[in-house]
Amino acid sequence: MDMALNKLQHKGHAWIMLIGLLLVMALMYSLRRCRYAGESERLHPSGGDTIDVAIEYSPMSLYRYDDTLGGFNYDMIRLLAEKHGFTVKFHPVVKLAKSLEHIEDKTYDILVADIPLTAEFKDRYDFLEPVLLDRQVLVQMKDSTGQPQIKNRLDLAGDTVWGVDGSSIVGRINNLAHEIGDTIYINYEPEYGAEQLFIMTATGEIKQAVINERIAKSLSADYPDADISTNISFTQFQSWIAGKKRPEFTDSLNRWIIEFKGTPEYRNLEKRYLR
């Protein structure tokens, strides 16, 4: 009797384990389908009157705090959309180089990222009216005395820095190499953006990186051993890139940005994010 009962209990446990395994497999398959559906959706333009905006994950463009999305560029586009009555669909992106490809193939109407307005990029893409000013800095670790190893741009001769793949910052580093008359080697990060490069430097995964100063400042409070005192560029305009799918919208958006920069709403964004 006891043996028969044990057999029944064993079979019952086996069925429970089997059912649990099947449920886990079904959940994994469902999540996988959802992930691929999301990726596929992001690669198709919305059509109609909806404006597709690719926006980079970064402290200046788009980030999440608690359950809320924020960021200077994110808030500015939402305010422009409310003021002028157009619909926006945001496509958060990490890989800048891939996003630039989708601007060229007209998947996205606008690319919003931390992109300095350089002569090289102006020849390749249509930039909108500048929305703010920024410059590039070198992120590196302080030594045991609290001092950075690289104290000025000349010290980078023959050294290696990291940069975001596809960014115009890479062009700035090449120009700097010409200015100092020596080679500066560049390692490209294809998967991550400027925020991740800062953290990789601050945690010792890489030696040093070049990113925008505003992003570096927003992160430096959490990493007091990281140094951002070495400037790599002069102050530059930061602009959004417009695709060629809706030239009439691009013209209107340029006017709206110019008007918006003279409003109290823009000054509030400056107070919140830029000071």
C-alpha positions in Angstrom: 0.0 0.0 0.0 2.8 2.4 1.0 4.7 1.5 -2.2 1.7 2.1 -4.4 1.2 5.5 -2.7 4.8 6.5 -3.2 4.5 5.6 -6.9 1.4 7.8 -7.3 3.2 10.7 -5.5 6.2 10.2 -7.7 4.1 10.3 -10.8 2.3 13.4 -9.6 5.6 15.2 -9.0 6.8 14.2 -12.4 3.7 15.6 -14.1 3.9 18.8 -12.1 7.6 19.2 -13.2 6.7 18.5 -16.8 3.8 21.0 -16.8 6.1 23.6 -15.2 8.8 23.0 -17.8 6.3 23.4 -20.6 5.0 26.6 -19.1 8.5 28.0 -18.9 9.3 27.0 -22.5 6.0 28.7 -23.7 6.8 31.9 -21.8 10.4 32.0 -23.3 9.0 31.5 -26.8 6.4 34.2 -26.2 9.0 36.7 -24.9 11.2 35.9 -27.9 8.4 36.6 -30.3 7.6 39.8 -28.5 11.2 40.9 -28.7 11.5 40.2 -32.4 8.2 41.9 -33.1 9.4 45.0 -31.3 12.6 45.1 -33.2 10.7 44.6 -36.5 8.3 47.3 -35.6 11.0 49.8 -35.0 12.4 49.2 -38.5 9.2 50.2 -40.3 8.0 53.8 -40.8 4.7 54.7 -39.3 3.3 56.5 -42.3 0.5 59.0 -42.4 1.0 62.1 -40.3 3.0 60.4 -37.6 6.6 61.6 -37.3 9.1 58.8 -36.6 11.8 60.1 -34.2 14.9 57.9 -33.5 16.1 59.1 -30.1 19.4 58.0 -28.4 19.4 56.7 -24.9 21.6 59.2 -23.0 21.2 61.6 -20.1 20.7 64.5 -22.5 18.3 62.9 -25.0 16.3 60.2 -23.3 16.5 58.4 -20.0 14.1 56.8 -17.4 13.8 57.9 -13.8 11.3 56.0 -11.6 8.5 55.3 -14.1 8.9 58.5 -16.1 10.8 59.3 -19.3 12.8 62.5 -19.5 15.7 64.2 -21.2 16.2 67.6 -22.8 15.7 66.5 -26.4 12.7 64.2 -25.5 10.9 67.0 -23.6 11.6 69.6 -26.2 10.2 67.4 -29.0 7.1 66.6 -27.0 6.5 70.3 -26.3 6.9 71.2 -30.0 4.5 68.4 -30.9 1.9 69.7 -28.4 2.4 73.3 -29.6 2.1 72.6 -33.3 -0.2 69.6 -33.4 1.9 66.8 -34.9 2.1 63.2 -33.7 5.4 61.7 -32.7 6.4 58.1 -32.4 9.7 57.6 -30.5 12.1 54.9 -31.4 14.7 54.6 -28.6 18.1 53.6 -30.1 21.6 52.7 -28.8 23.6 52.0 -32.0 24.2 55.4 -33.6 25.8 54.0 -36.8 22.7 51.8 -37.4 20.4 54.8 -36.7 22.2 56.9 -39.3 21.6 54.2 -41.9 17.9 54.3 -41.1 17.9 58.1 -41.6 19.4 57.6 -45.0 16.9 54.9 -46.0 14.0 57.1 -44.9 12.9 54.8 -42.1 13.1 57.6 -39.5 12.1 61.2 -40.1 14.5 62.6 -37.4 17.5 61.3 -35.5 17.9 62.9 -32.1 21.3 62.1 -30.5 24.3 63.8 -29.0 25.8 64.8 -32.3 28.2 67.8 -32.7 27.5 69.8 -35.9 30.8 69.3 -37.8 31.7 70.2 -41.3 32.2 66.5 -42.2 28.7 65.6 -41.0 27.1 68.7 -42.6 28.3 67.3 -45.9 26.6 64.0 -45.3 23.4 64.8 -43.5 20.7 67.5 -43.2 21.0 69.2 -39.8 18.2 71.1 -38.2 18.5 74.4 -36.3 20.9 73.9 -33.3 19.1 73.2 -30.1 22.0 73.6 -27.6 25.8 74.1 -27.2 28.3 71.5 -26.0 31.8 70.3 -26.4 33.8 67.1 -26.2 36.0 66.1 -23.2 38.3 63.2 -22.4 37.0 60.8 -19.7 39.9 59.2 -17.8 40.7 58.0 -14.3 42.6 60.0 -11.7 45.8 58.6 -10.3 46.6 58.0 -6.7 47.3 61.7 -6.2 44.0 62.7 -7.6 45.5 64.0 -10.9 44.7 62.9 -14.5 47.4 61.3 -16.6 46.4 63.4 -19.7 46.4 67.1 -18.8 46.1 68.6 -22.3 45.4 67.5 -25.8 49.1 67.2 -26.7 49.5 64.4 -24.2 47.3 62.2 -26.5 50.0 61.8 -29.1 50.5 58.1 -29.8 47.7 57.2 -27.4 44.4 55.4 -27.8 40.9 56.7 -27.1 37.4 55.1 -27.4 34.5 56.7 -29.3 31.0 55.8 -30.3 30.9 54.2 -33.7 29.4 56.5 -36.4 29.7 59.6 -34.2 31.1 62.9 -35.6 33.3 62.9 -32.5 35.5 60.4 -34.3 36.1 63.0 -37.0 37.1 65.5 -34.2 39.7 63.1 -32.9 41.2 62.7 -36.4 41.4 66.4 -36.8 43.0 66.7 -33.4 45.7 64.2 -34.5 46.5 66.5 -37.4 46.6 69.5 -35.2 49.2 68.0 -32.8 51.1 66.4 -35.7 50.9 62.8 -34.3 48.7 59.8 -34.4 45.8 59.2 -32.0 44.4 55.7 -32.3 40.6 55.2 -32.0 38.7 52.2 -30.8 35.1 52.2 -31.9 32.3 51.0 -29.7 29.6 49.6 -32.0 27.1 48.4 -29.4 26.9 51.2 -26.8 26.6 55.0 -26.6 28.4 57.7 -24.7 27.0 56.9 -21.3 28.2 53.3 -21.5 31.7 54.5 -22.6 31.9 56.8 -19.5 30.9 53.9 -17.2 33.4 51.5 -18.9 36.1 54.0 -18.3 35.1 54.7 -14.7 35.1 51.0 -13.9 38.4 50.3 -15.6 37.2 48.3 -18.5 38.7 50.7 -21.0 41.4 53.4 -20.5 39.7 56.5 -21.8 37.0 57.8 -24.0 35.8 61.0 -25.7 32.2 62.0 -25.2 30.1 65.2 -24.9 30.7 67.3 -21.8 27.1 67.5 -20.7 26.8 63.7 -20.5 30.1 63.5 -18.7 29.0 66.0 -16.1 25.7 64.3 -15.5 27.5 61.1 -14.7 30.6 62.3 -12.9 28.9 62.8 -9.6 28.4 59.1 -9.3 32.0 58.4 -10.2 34.2 60.9 -8.3 37.5 59.1 -9.5 36.7 59.9 -13.1 38.3 63.0 -14.6 36.6 65.1 -17.3 38.8 68.2 -17.1 40.6 67.8 -20.5 38.8 69.5 -23.3 39.0 67.9 -26.8 37.1 70.5 -28.7 35.8 74.0 -28.6 32.2 74.6 -27.9 30.0 73.3 -30.8 26.4 73.4 -31.8 24.4 70.3 -31.1 21.6 69.6 -33.7 19.1 66.9 -34.7 19.5 65.2 -38.1 16.5 65.3 -40.5 15.8 62.6 -43.0 14.7 63.3 -46.6 11.3 61.7 -46.3 9.4 64.9 -45.4 11.2 68.1 -46.5 8.2 70.3 -45.9 8.1 69.1 -42.3 11.8 69.8 -41.9 11.3 73.4 -43.0 8.5 73.9 -40.5 10.4 72.2 -37.7 13.4 74.5 -38.3 11.1 77.6 -37.9 9.5 76.1 -34.8 12.8 75.4 -33.1 14.0 78.9 -33.7 10.8 80.3 -32.2 10.8 77.8 -29.3 14.3 78.9 -28.2 12.9 82.3 -27.4 10.2 81.0 -25.1 9.9 80.5 -21.4 9.4 76.8 -22.0 12.9 76.5 -23.5 14.4 78.5 -20.6 12.7 76.1 -18.2 14.3 73.2 -20.1 17.7 74.9 -19.8 17.3 75.4 -16.1 16.3 71.7 -15.6 18.8 70.0 -17.8 21.6 72.4 -18.8 22.6 74.3 -15.6 
